[in-house]
Amino acid sequence: TLVIYYGLYFKNLLLISFNEDALGNQAEHALASLASMMLESPSFIVQFTHGLNLSLSSKEYTHGVVIRFRSVEAFEIFINSKEYKNVWHSKFQTIVHKSFSLHFSVDPVGSEIM
């Protein structure tokens, strides 16, 4: 499958450290809720990836999430939406030990992603 992307994108990198007792079902359920939300927002989201931190050198965070937005404006609309805030407060806030979010612009390399 060949997908062609043009223009500038805005990425959000979210690192999460779940409480030890939340690892497993609660953490996976929270991430699945976020993933479900991403599927409902195709006009804002280009890419959504999440998973365990497998790096042996850095265990400060247990999971990572990368979201690539179509623009800074799409990021701001999404992050400030009632739906996102509800998912964060109802699914994540009580089971997250700490989180770190980093936002940055990315120029696409080339014009094709395979």
N, CA, C and O atoms as a Tinker XYZ file with bonds, in Angstrom:
   456  protein
     1  N      0.844000   -1.178000    0.000000    73     2
     2  CA     0.000000    0.000000    0.000000    64     1     3
     3  C      0.885000    1.235000    0.000000    63     2     4     5
     4  O      1.832000    1.328000    0.782000    81     3
     5  N      0.586000    2.160000   -0.855000    73     3     6
     6  CA     1.337000    3.406000   -0.972000    64     5     7
     7  C      0.439000    4.558000   -0.542000    63     6     8     9
     8  O     -0.662000    4.728000   -1.064000    81     7
     9  N      0.915000    5.340000    0.404000    73     7    10
    10  CA     0.183000    6.512000    0.873000    64     9    11
    11  C      1.078000    7.716000    0.649000    63    10    12    13
    12  O      2.253000    7.685000    1.015000    81    11
    13  N      0.552000    8.768000    0.061000    73    11    14
    14  CA     1.335000    9.971000   -0.198000    64    13    15
    15  C      0.851000   11.078000    0.736000    63    14    16    17
    16  O     -0.337000   11.396000    0.774000    81    15
    17  N      1.785000   11.659000    1.485000    73    15    18
    18  CA     1.493000   12.761000    2.402000    64    17    19
    19  C      2.253000   13.989000    1.932000    63    18    20    21
    20  O      3.410000   13.885000    1.525000    81    19
    21  N      1.623000   15.133000    1.983000    73    19    22
    22  CA     2.263000   16.388000    1.630000    64    21    23
    23  C      2.116000   17.371000    2.781000    63    22    24    25
    24  O      1.172000   17.276000    3.565000    81    23
    25  N      3.043000   18.313000    2.884000    73    23    26
    26  CA     2.902000   19.397000    3.837000    64    25    27
    27  C      3.490000   19.132000    5.203000    63    26    28    29
    28  O      4.063000   18.074000    5.465000    81    27
    29  N      3.336000   20.109000    6.060000    73    27    30
    30  CA     3.879000   20.086000    7.405000    64    29    31
    31  C      2.907000   19.374000    8.345000    63    30    32    33
    32  O      1.694000   19.555000    8.242000    81    31
    33  N      3.441000   18.571000    9.254000    73    31    34
    34  CA     2.624000   17.884000   10.245000    64    33    35
    35  C      3.038000   18.325000   11.632000    63    34    36    37
    36  O      4.120000   18.880000   11.825000    81    35
    37  N      2.179000   18.078000   12.585000    73    35    38
    38  CA     2.446000   18.427000   13.965000    64    37    39
    39  C      2.350000   17.147000   14.780000    63    38    40    41
    40  O      1.317000   16.476000   14.767000    81    39
    41  N      3.425000   16.803000   15.491000    73    39    42
    42  CA     3.448000   15.562000   16.263000    64    41    43
    43  C      3.307000   15.839000   17.745000    63    42    44    45
    44  O      3.770000   16.856000   18.262000    81    43
    45  N      2.663000   14.915000   18.402000    73    43    46
    46  CA     2.523000   14.933000   19.848000    64    45    47
    47  C      3.088000   13.607000   20.351000    63    46    48    49
    48  O      2.585000   12.539000   20.001000    81    47
    49  N      4.116000   13.678000   21.160000    73    47    50
    50  CA     4.705000   12.501000   21.784000    64    49    51
    51  C      4.285000   12.523000   23.238000    63    50    52    53
    52  O      4.566000   13.483000   23.956000    81    51
    53  N      3.618000   11.478000   23.675000    73    51    54
    54  CA     3.127000   11.386000   25.047000    64    53    55
    55  C      3.765000   10.166000   25.701000    63    54    56    57
    56  O      3.573000    9.037000   25.250000    81    55
    57  N      4.523000   10.403000   26.765000    73    55    58
    58  CA     5.118000    9.321000   27.544000    64    57    59
    59  C      4.317000    9.184000   28.830000    63    58    60    61
    60  O      4.000000   10.175000   29.489000    81    59
    61  N      3.994000    7.943000   29.177000    73    59    62
    62  CA     3.129000    7.685000   30.325000    64    61    63
    63  C      3.769000    6.646000   31.224000    63    62    64    65
    64  O      4.314000    5.646000   30.756000    81    63
    65  N      3.697000    6.893000   32.507000    73    63    66
    66  CA     4.082000    5.901000   33.504000    64    65    67
    67  C      2.813000    5.550000   34.278000    63    66    68    69
    68  O      2.332000    6.340000   35.090000    81    67
    69  N      2.277000    4.358000   34.017000    73    67    70
    70  CA     1.073000    3.919000   34.719000    64    69    71
    71  C      1.433000    3.428000   36.114000    63    70    72    73
    72  O      2.528000    2.911000   36.337000    81    71
    73  N      0.510000    3.594000   37.043000    73    71    74
    74  CA     0.684000    3.016000   38.368000    64    73    75
    75  C      0.874000    1.511000   38.223000    63    74    76    77
    76  O      0.271000    0.884000   37.352000    81    75
    77  N      1.702000    0.943000   39.066000    73    75    78
    78  CA     2.028000   -0.476000   38.945000    64    77    79
    79  C      0.785000   -1.364000   38.975000    63    78    80    81
    80  O      0.707000   -2.342000   38.230000    81    79
    81  N     -0.177000   -1.037000   39.821000    73    79    82
    82  CA    -1.388000   -1.845000   39.913000    64    81    83
    83  C     -2.324000   -1.664000   38.718000    63    82    84    85
    84  O     -3.281000   -2.423000   38.566000    81    83
    85  N     -2.060000   -0.666000   37.870000    73    83    86
    86  CA    -2.892000   -0.426000   36.686000    64    85    87
    87  C     -2.313000   -1.071000   35.433000    63    86    88    89
    88  O     -2.990000   -1.140000   34.407000    81    87
    89  N     -1.075000   -1.542000   35.502000    73    87    90
    90  CA    -0.477000   -2.181000   34.332000    64    89    91
    91  C     -1.300000   -3.408000   33.973000    63    90    92    93
    92  O     -1.724000   -4.161000   34.849000    81    91
    93  N     -1.518000   -3.600000   32.705000    73    91    94
    94  CA    -2.351000   -4.719000   32.265000    64    93    95
    95  C     -3.680000   -4.203000   31.760000    63    94    96    97
    96  O     -3.727000   -3.332000   30.892000    81    95
    97  N     -4.760000   -4.738000   32.300000    73    95    98
    98  CA    -6.092000   -4.442000   31.776000    64    97    99
    99  C     -6.472000   -2.971000   31.823000    63    98   100   101
   100  O     -6.973000   -2.438000   30.833000    81    99
   101  N     -6.249000   -2.307000   32.942000    73    99   102
   102  CA    -6.652000   -0.893000   33.049000    64   101   103
   103  C     -5.876000   -0.021000   32.068000    63   102   104   105
   104  O     -6.467000    0.821000   31.391000    81   103
   105  N     -4.572000   -0.209000   31.982000    73   103   106
   106  CA    -3.753000    0.588000   31.061000    64   105   107
   107  C     -4.151000    0.305000   29.612000    63   106   108   109
   108  O     -4.289000    1.229000   28.809000    81   107
   109  N     -4.333000   -0.962000   29.285000    73   107   110
   110  CA    -4.716000   -1.320000   27.908000    64   109   111
   111  C     -6.101000   -0.781000   27.566000    63   110   112   113
   112  O     -6.338000   -0.354000   26.436000    81   111
   113  N     -7.006000   -0.797000   28.522000    73   111   114
   114  CA    -8.349000   -0.260000   28.294000    64   113   115
   115  C     -8.288000    1.256000   28.057000    63   114   116   117
   116  O     -8.986000    1.774000   27.185000    81   115
   117  N     -7.470000    1.957000   28.819000    73   115   118
   118  CA    -7.319000    3.398000   28.642000    64   117   119
   119  C     -6.740000    3.714000   27.259000    63   118   120   121
   120  O     -7.225000    4.610000   26.568000    81   119
   121  N     -5.700000    2.975000   26.862000    73   119   122
   122  CA    -5.087000    3.190000   25.547000    64   121   123
   123  C     -6.059000    2.831000   24.421000    63   122   124   125
   124  O     -6.077000    3.494000   23.384000    81   123
   125  N     -6.857000    1.795000   24.618000    73   123   126
   126  CA    -7.854000    1.413000   23.611000    64   125   127
   127  C     -8.924000    2.500000   23.478000    63   126   128   129
   128  O     -9.410000    2.757000   22.377000    81   127
   129  N     -9.287000    3.130000   24.580000    73   127   130
   130  CA   -10.256000    4.234000   24.535000    64   129   131
   131  C     -9.693000    5.406000   23.740000    63   130   132   133
   132  O    -10.407000    6.038000   22.962000    81   131
   133  N     -8.415000    5.690000   23.941000    73   131   134
   134  CA    -7.763000    6.760000   23.187000    64   133   135
   135  C     -7.690000    6.397000   21.704000    63   134   136   137
   136  O     -7.940000    7.241000   20.843000    81   135
   137  N     -7.349000    5.147000   21.410000    73   135   138
   138  CA    -7.280000    4.691000   20.012000    64   137   139
   139  C     -8.641000    4.793000   19.339000    63   138   140   141
   140  O     -8.729000    5.187000   18.176000    81   139
   141  N     -9.685000    4.446000   20.047000    73   139   142
   142  CA   -11.041000    4.545000   19.508000    64   141   143
   143  C    -11.388000    5.988000   19.173000    63   142   144   145
   144  O    -12.017000    6.265000   18.152000    81   143
   145  N    -10.977000    6.890000   20.031000    73   143   146
   146  CA   -11.194000    8.305000   19.776000    64   145   147
   147  C    -10.471000    8.771000   18.515000    63   146   148   149
   148  O    -10.991000    9.591000   17.758000    81   147
   149  N     -9.272000    8.241000   18.298000    73   147   150
   150  CA    -8.486000    8.614000   17.118000    64   149   151
   151  C     -9.211000    8.204000   15.833000    63   150   152   153
   152  O     -9.196000    8.937000   14.844000    81   151
   153  N     -9.837000    7.040000   15.855000    73   151   154
   154  CA   -10.564000    6.563000   14.674000    64   153   155
   155  C    -11.755000    7.457000   14.349000    63   154   156   157
   156  O    -12.186000    7.534000   13.199000    81   155
   157  N    -12.279000    8.124000   15.356000    73   155   158
   158  CA   -13.416000    9.020000   15.161000    64   157   159
   159  C    -12.980000   10.418000   14.723000    63   158   160   161
   160  O    -13.828000   11.285000   14.511000    81   159
   161  N    -11.683000   10.651000   14.584000    73   159   162
   162  CA   -11.167000   11.987000   14.258000    64   161   163
   163  C    -10.256000   11.977000   13.034000    63   162   164   165
   164  O     -9.160000   12.533000   13.094000    81   163
   165  N    -10.671000   11.363000   11.923000    73   163   166
   166  CA    -9.770000   11.281000   10.768000    64   165   167
   167  C     -9.439000   12.622000   10.128000    63   166   168   169
   168  O     -8.442000   12.736000    9.414000    81   167
   169  N    -10.258000   13.635000   10.372000    73   167   170
   170  CA    -9.949000   14.950000    9.789000    64   169   171
   171  C     -8.810000   15.640000   10.526000    63   170   172   173
   172  O     -8.225000   16.587000    9.999000    81   171
   173  N     -8.480000   15.183000   11.739000    73   171   174
   174  CA    -7.402000   15.775000   12.532000    64   173   175
   175  C     -6.143000   14.915000   12.543000    63   174   176   177
   176  O     -5.034000   15.449000   12.553000    81   175
   177  N     -6.298000   13.597000   12.542000    73   175   178
   178  CA    -5.215000   12.651000   12.818000    64   177   179
   179  C     -4.711000   12.003000   11.536000    63   178   180   181
   180  O     -5.500000   11.538000   10.713000    81   179
   181  N     -3.390000   11.976000   11.373000    73   179   182
   182  CA    -2.759000   11.276000   10.262000    64   181   183
   183  C     -2.232000    9.921000   10.739000    63   182   184   185
   184  O     -2.295000    8.932000   10.009000    81   183
   185  N     -1.715000    9.886000   11.962000    73   183   186
   186  CA    -1.113000    8.664000   12.497000    64   185   187
   187  C     -1.335000    8.597000   14.000000    63   186   188   189
   188  O     -1.270000    9.610000   14.696000    81   187
   189  N     -1.599000    7.383000   14.494000    73   187   190
   190  CA    -1.695000    7.136000   15.929000    64   189   191
   191  C     -1.004000    5.804000   16.204000    63   190   192   193
   192  O     -1.358000    4.774000   15.631000    81   191
   193  N     -0.015000    5.846000   17.088000    73   191   194
   194  CA     0.725000    4.648000   17.453000    64   193   195
   195  C      0.917000    4.647000   18.957000    63   194   196   197
   196  O      1.202000    5.688000   19.549000    81   195
   197  N      0.762000    3.482000   19.582000    73   195   198
   198  CA     0.994000    3.398000   21.021000    64   197   199
   199  C      1.555000    2.020000   21.357000    63   198   200   201
   200  O      1.357000    1.049000   20.627000    81   199
   201  N      2.259000    1.965000   22.484000    73   199   202
   202  CA     2.803000    0.679000   22.904000    64   201   203
   203  C      3.645000    0.787000   24.154000    63   202   204   205
   204  O      3.820000    1.861000   24.730000    81   203
   205  N      4.163000   -0.366000   24.555000    73   203   206
   206  CA     5.025000   -0.471000   25.730000    64   205   207
   207  C      6.386000    0.140000   25.467000    63   206   208   209
   208  O      6.868000    0.132000   24.334000    81   207
   209  N      7.004000    0.668000   26.504000    73   207   210
   210  CA     8.387000    1.115000   26.428000    64   209   211
   211  C      9.261000   -0.132000   26.554000    63   210   212   213
   212  O      9.313000   -0.751000   27.617000    81   211
   213  N      9.930000   -0.490000   25.496000    73   211   214
   214  CA    10.764000   -1.694000   25.488000    64   213   215
   215  C     12.238000   -1.385000   25.670000    63   214   216   217
   216  O     13.066000   -2.296000   25.659000    81   215
   217  N     12.579000   -0.110000   25.839000    73   215   218
   218  CA    13.973000    0.284000   25.999000    64   217   219
   219  C     14.497000   -0.158000   27.357000    63   218   220   221
   220  O     13.931000    0.195000   28.391000    81   219
   221  N     15.558000   -0.916000   27.355000    73   219   222
   222  CA    16.152000   -1.376000   28.608000    64   221   223
   223  C     16.848000   -0.248000   29.363000    63   222   224   225
   224  O     17.017000   -0.325000   30.580000    81   223
   225  N     17.252000    0.804000   28.641000    73   223   226
   226  CA    17.984000    1.901000   29.277000    64   225   227
   227  C     17.073000    2.957000   29.901000    63   226   228   229
   228  O     17.544000    3.776000   30.691000    81   227
   229  N     15.793000    2.960000   29.571000    73   227   230
   230  CA    14.890000    3.989000   30.084000    64   229   231
   231  C     13.566000    3.376000   30.504000    63   230   232   233
   232  O     12.699000    3.122000   29.668000    81   231
   233  N     13.413000    3.141000   31.784000    73   231   234
   234  CA    12.170000    2.558000   32.300000    64   233   235
   235  C     11.373000    3.572000   33.117000    63   234   236   237
   236  O     10.489000    3.200000   33.887000    81   235
   237  N     11.691000    4.857000   32.944000    73   235   238
   238  CA    10.971000    5.885000   33.688000    64   237   239
   239  C      9.497000    5.940000   33.266000    63   238   240   241
   240  O      8.625000    6.238000   34.081000    81   239
   241  N      9.226000    5.650000   31.988000    73   239   242
   242  CA     7.867000    5.641000   31.462000    64   241   243
   243  C      7.554000    4.246000   30.950000    63   242   244   245
   244  O      8.400000    3.607000   30.324000    81   243
   245  N      6.347000    3.771000   31.211000    73   243   246
   246  CA     5.962000    2.408000   30.840000    64   245   247
   247  C      5.410000    2.307000   29.423000    63   246   248   249
   248  O      5.521000    1.256000   28.791000    81   247
   249  N      4.811000    3.393000   28.914000    73   247   250
   250  CA     4.163000    3.381000   27.607000    64   249   251
   251  C      4.449000    4.683000   26.857000    63   250   252   253
   252  O      4.794000    5.705000   27.449000    81   251
   253  N      4.295000    4.606000   25.549000    73   251   254
   254  CA     4.447000    5.788000   24.713000    64   253   255
   255  C      3.324000    5.874000   23.699000    63   254   256   257
   256  O      2.794000    4.855000   23.256000    81   255
   257  N      2.966000    7.089000   23.336000    73   255   258
   258  CA     1.940000    7.349000   22.338000    64   257   259
   259  C      2.487000    8.407000   21.385000    63   258   260   261
   260  O      3.015000    9.430000   21.822000    81   259
   261  N      2.359000    8.157000   20.082000    73   259   262
   262  CA     2.730000    9.152000   19.071000    64   261   263
   263  C      1.482000    9.437000   18.255000    63   262   264   265
   264  O      0.852000    8.526000   17.718000    81   263
   265  N      1.133000   10.716000   18.170000    73   263   266
   266  CA    -0.006000   11.140000   17.366000    64   265   267
   267  C      0.498000   12.187000   16.376000    63   266   268   269
   268  O      1.098000   13.184000   16.776000    81   267
   269  N      0.258000   11.965000   15.106000    73   267   270
   270  CA     0.637000   12.939000   14.085000    64   269   271
   271  C     -0.635000   13.623000   13.596000    63   270   272   273
   272  O     -1.535000   12.981000   13.055000    81   271
   273  N     -0.689000   14.930000   13.794000    73   271   274
   274  CA    -1.849000   15.733000   13.422000    64   273   275
   275  C     -1.610000   16.389000   12.073000    63   274   276   277
   276  O     -0.469000   16.573000   11.651000    81   275
   277  N     -2.691000   16.735000   11.408000    73   275   278
   278  CA    -2.597000   17.385000   10.098000    64   277   279
   279  C     -2.050000   18.809000   10.194000    63   278   280   281
   280  O     -1.482000   19.318000    9.228000    81   279
   281  N     -2.217000   19.458000   11.353000    73   279   282
   282  CA    -1.756000   20.837000   11.529000    64   281   283
   283  C     -1.739000   21.167000   13.016000    63   282   284   285
   284  O     -2.264000   20.418000   13.839000    81   283
   285  N     -1.133000   22.291000   13.341000    73   283   286
   286  CA    -1.150000   22.784000   14.718000    64   285   287
   287  C     -2.590000   23.058000   15.143000    63   286   288   289
   288  O     -2.976000   22.778000   16.278000    81   287
   289  N     -3.372000   23.603000   14.230000    73   287   290
   290  CA    -4.764000   23.901000   14.545000    64   289   291
   291  C     -5.541000   22.625000   14.858000    63   290   292   293
   292  O     -6.351000   22.604000   15.784000    81   291
   293  N     -5.299000   21.564000   14.091000    73   291   294
   294  CA    -5.969000   20.277000   14.340000    64   293   295
   295  C     -5.587000   19.745000   15.721000    63   294   296   297
   296  O     -6.436000   19.225000   16.444000    81   295
   297  N     -4.312000   19.875000   16.086000    73   295   298
   298  CA    -3.850000   19.462000   17.410000    64   297   299
   299  C     -4.590000   20.225000   18.501000    63   298   300   301
   300  O     -5.090000   19.623000   19.452000    81   299
   301  N     -4.663000   21.546000   18.369000    73   299   302
   302  CA    -5.299000   22.379000   19.384000    64   301   303
   303  C     -6.787000   22.067000   19.526000    63   302   304   305
   304  O     -7.306000   22.004000   20.640000    81   303
   305  N     -7.464000   21.875000   18.413000    73   303   306
   306  CA    -8.890000   21.534000   18.463000    64   305   307
   307  C     -9.086000   20.192000   19.159000    63   306   308   309
   308  O     -9.967000   20.045000   20.006000    81   307
   309  N     -8.260000   19.216000   18.794000    73   307   310
   310  CA    -8.379000   17.878000   19.370000    64   309   311
   311  C     -8.085000   17.883000   20.869000    63   310   312   313
   312  O     -8.874000   17.365000   21.659000    81   311
   313  N     -6.958000   18.463000   21.259000    73   311   314
   314  CA    -6.529000   18.471000   22.662000    64   313   315
   315  C     -7.512000   19.230000   23.551000    63   314   316   317
   316  O     -7.678000   18.891000   24.723000    81   315
   317  N     -8.157000   20.244000   23.006000    73   315   318
   318  CA    -9.109000   21.039000   23.783000    64   317   319
   319  C    -10.549000   20.529000   23.687000    63   318   320   321
   320  O    -11.463000   21.128000   24.252000    81   319
   321  N    -10.742000   19.430000   22.975000    73   319   322
   322  CA   -12.094000   18.908000   22.804000    64   321   323
   323  C    -12.617000   18.271000   24.088000    63   322   324   325
   324  O    -11.856000   17.747000   24.901000    81   323
   325  N    -13.907000   18.331000   24.243000    73   323   326
   326  CA   -14.573000   17.734000   25.403000    64   325   327
   327  C    -14.326000   16.217000   25.434000    63   326   328   329
   328  O    -14.132000   15.642000   26.505000    81   327
   329  N    -14.334000   15.582000   24.278000    73   327   330
   330  CA   -14.148000   14.133000   24.189000    64   329   331
   331  C    -12.765000   13.715000   24.704000    63   330   332   333
   332  O    -12.645000   12.766000   25.478000    81   331
   333  N    -11.722000   14.433000   24.266000    73   331   334
   334  CA   -10.374000   14.104000   24.718000    64   333   335
   335  C    -10.242000   14.322000   26.223000    63   334   336   337
   336  O     -9.694000   13.476000   26.931000    81   335
   337  N    -10.738000   15.441000   26.704000    73   335   338
   338  CA   -10.657000   15.730000   28.138000    64   337   339
   339  C    -11.407000   14.677000   28.955000    63   338   340   341
   340  O    -10.944000   14.277000   30.023000    81   339
   341  N    -12.559000   14.228000   28.459000    73   339   342
   342  CA   -13.322000   13.188000   29.157000    64   341   343
   343  C    -12.554000   11.872000   29.206000    63   342   344   345
   344  O    -12.526000   11.214000   30.246000    81   343
   345  N    -11.930000   11.479000   28.091000    73   343   346
   346  CA   -11.152000   10.242000   28.067000    64   345   347
   347  C     -9.965000   10.354000   29.012000    63   346   348   349
   348  O     -9.687000    9.427000   29.773000    81   347
   349  N     -9.269000   11.476000   28.970000    73   347   350
   350  CA    -8.110000   11.633000   29.859000    64   349   351
   351  C     -8.531000   11.564000   31.328000    63   350   352   353
   352  O     -7.912000   10.853000   32.119000    81   351
   353  N     -9.576000   12.300000   31.689000    73   351   354
   354  CA   -10.000000   12.346000   33.096000    64   353   355
   355  C    -10.621000   11.030000   33.558000    63   354   356   357
   356  O    -10.382000   10.605000   34.688000    81   355
   357  N    -11.409000   10.382000   32.712000    73   355   358
   358  CA   -12.114000    9.176000   33.152000    64   357   359
   359  C    -11.278000    7.909000   33.033000    63   358   360   361
   360  O    -11.476000    6.973000   33.807000    81   359
   361  N    -10.349000    7.857000   32.086000    73   359   362
   362  CA    -9.592000    6.620000   31.850000    64   361   363
   363  C     -8.142000    6.683000   32.308000    63   362   364   365
   364  O     -7.594000    5.673000   32.750000    81   363
   365  N     -7.513000    7.844000   32.212000    73   363   366
   366  CA    -6.082000    7.943000   32.478000    64   365   367
   367  C     -5.741000    8.542000   33.847000    63   366   368   369
   368  O     -4.885000    8.020000   34.561000    81   367
   369  N     -6.400000    9.617000   34.200000    73   367   370
   370  CA    -5.965000   10.414000   35.348000    64   369   371
   371  C     -5.783000    9.596000   36.628000    63   370   372   373
   372  O     -4.826000    9.831000   37.366000    81   371
   373  N     -6.659000    8.659000   36.906000    73   371   374
   374  CA    -6.568000    7.910000   38.165000    64   373   375
   375  C     -5.531000    6.797000   38.141000    63   374   376   377
   376  O     -5.155000    6.287000   39.197000    81   375
   377  N     -5.057000    6.408000   36.951000    73   375   378
   378  CA    -4.107000    5.286000   36.877000    64   377   379
   379  C     -2.719000    5.686000   36.397000    63   378   380   381
   380  O     -1.833000    4.837000   36.288000    81   379
   381  N     -2.517000    6.981000   36.107000    73   379   382
   382  CA    -1.225000    7.462000   35.625000    64   381   383
   383  C     -0.403000    8.001000   36.794000    63   382   384   385
   384  O     -0.843000    8.872000   37.543000    81   383
   385  N      0.798000    7.455000   36.921000    73   383   386
   386  CA     1.743000    7.948000   37.935000    64   385   387
   387  C      2.314000    9.289000   37.499000    63   386   388   389
   388  O      2.360000   10.235000   38.285000    81   387
   389  N      2.754000    9.369000   36.231000    73   387   390
   390  CA     3.230000   10.629000   35.661000    64   389   391
   391  C      3.180000   10.537000   34.148000    63   390   392   393
   392  O      3.161000    9.449000   33.573000    81   391
   393  N      3.160000   11.696000   33.518000    73   391   394
   394  CA     3.153000   11.745000   32.056000    64   393   395
   395  C      3.976000   12.939000   31.594000    63   394   396   397
   396  O      4.188000   13.902000   32.331000    81   395
   397  N      4.428000   12.844000   30.361000    73   395   398
   398  CA     5.223000   13.903000   29.748000    64   397   399
   399  C      4.765000   14.027000   28.306000    63   398   400   401
   400  O      4.694000   13.030000   27.588000    81   399
   401  N      4.457000   15.235000   27.882000    73   399   402
   402  CA     3.985000   15.464000   26.528000    64   401   403
   403  C      4.924000   16.432000   25.820000    63   402   404   405
   404  O      5.310000   17.458000   26.381000    81   403
   405  N      5.283000   16.105000   24.600000    73   403   406
   406  CA     6.168000   16.926000   23.788000    64   405   407
   407  C      5.498000   17.139000   22.436000    63   406   408   409
   408  O      5.038000   16.179000   21.817000    81   407
   409  N      5.436000   18.387000   21.969000    73   407   410
   410  CA     4.790000   18.734000   20.707000    64   409   411
   411  C      5.817000   19.381000   19.790000    63   410   412   413
   412  O      6.607000   20.214000   20.233000    81   411
   413  N      5.812000   19.004000   18.515000    73   411   414
   414  CA     6.757000   19.594000   17.581000    64   413   415
   415  C      6.273000   19.432000   16.150000    63   414   416   417
   416  O      5.483000   18.540000   15.843000    81   415
   417  N      6.764000   20.320000   15.271000    73   415   418
   418  CA     6.438000   20.275000   13.848000    64   417   419
   419  C      7.406000   19.359000   13.126000    63   418   420   421
   420  O      8.573000   19.244000   13.502000    81   419
   421  N      6.902000   18.702000   12.075000    73   419   422
   422  CA     7.721000   17.772000   11.302000    64   421   423
   423  C      7.472000   18.007000    9.823000    63   422   424   425
   424  O      6.331000   17.986000    9.360000    81   423
   425  N      8.549000   18.231000    9.089000    73   423   426
   426  CA     8.449000   18.267000    7.634000    64   425   427
   427  C      8.522000   16.843000    7.144000    63   426   428   429
   428  O      9.375000   16.088000    7.608000    81   427
   429  N      7.658000   16.438000    6.217000    73   427   430
   430  CA     7.749000   15.085000    5.682000    64   429   431
   431  C      9.054000   14.906000    4.917000    63   430   432   433
   432  O      9.526000   15.829000    4.253000    81   431
   433  N      9.630000   13.719000    5.014000    73   431   434
   434  CA    10.845000   13.391000    4.262000    64   433   435
   435  C     10.378000   12.699000    2.998000    63   434   436   437
   436  O      9.780000   11.625000    3.067000    81   435
   437  N     10.641000   13.294000    1.845000    73   435   438
   438  CA    10.136000   12.736000    0.590000    64   437   439
   439  C      8.655000   12.959000    0.485000    63   438   440   441
   440  O      8.080000   13.751000    1.230000    81   439
   441  N      8.037000   12.263000   -0.440000    73   439   442
   442  CA     6.604000   12.428000   -0.637000    64   441   443
   443  C      5.856000   11.103000   -0.552000    63   442   444   445
   444  O      4.650000   11.066000   -0.794000    81   443
   445  N      6.539000   10.028000   -0.218000    73   443   446
   446  CA     5.893000    8.733000   -0.186000    64   445   447
   447  C      6.226000    7.981000    1.083000    63   446   448   449
   448  O      7.363000    8.004000    1.554000    81   447
   449  N      5.231000    7.318000    1.630000    73   447   450
   450  CA     5.435000    6.416000    2.752000    64   449   451
   451  C      4.905000    5.069000    2.312000    63   450   452   453
   452  O      3.777000    4.954000    1.834000    81   451
   453  N      5.714000    4.077000    2.475000    73   451   454
   454  CA     5.296000    2.728000    2.029000    64   453   455
   455  C      5.133000    1.820000    3.213000    63   454   456
   456  O      4.789000    0.649000    3.051000    81   455
